[in-house]
Amino acid sequence: MIDSENEYVQSATAVLEELGFKVYLNAAVEGLSGLVHVFDIVARKPDRIVYVSVKPSTPLNILAEVAKSLDVKGEVFIAAVGEVDRGMRVDYNGKRLKIVDVKSPRDLADKLREALA
């Protein structure tokens, strides 16, 4: 867990609410496989769903989040706190999955707003 993870989640929540999403924190979601996954944030609009995870930028954390993303419909935004390994900086599945390294809650807010534009 990141020391200030709550600040990151609060920052992302504020952006999502500003963009008109209904936000659910620490939401458990049943995946396509039937497995249950927990995301830091699940944000919904009538025509859109976005899953947000805020994790330290270790390869194992990122890979675990990517695996979860394959089992849900909707967009997935993984905010990796710190610097993501160069090999992990991939825009998977076009717009559906974004892995972004973030340095601060403000940086997360800016990148999330840009990704959802």
Secondary structure, 3 states (H helix, E strand, C coil): CCCCHHHHHHHHHHHHHHCCCEEEEEEEEECCCCCEEEEEEEEEECCEEEEEEEEECCHHHHHHHHHHHCCCCCEEEEEEECCCCHHHCCCCCCCCEEEEEECCHHHHHHHHHHHHC
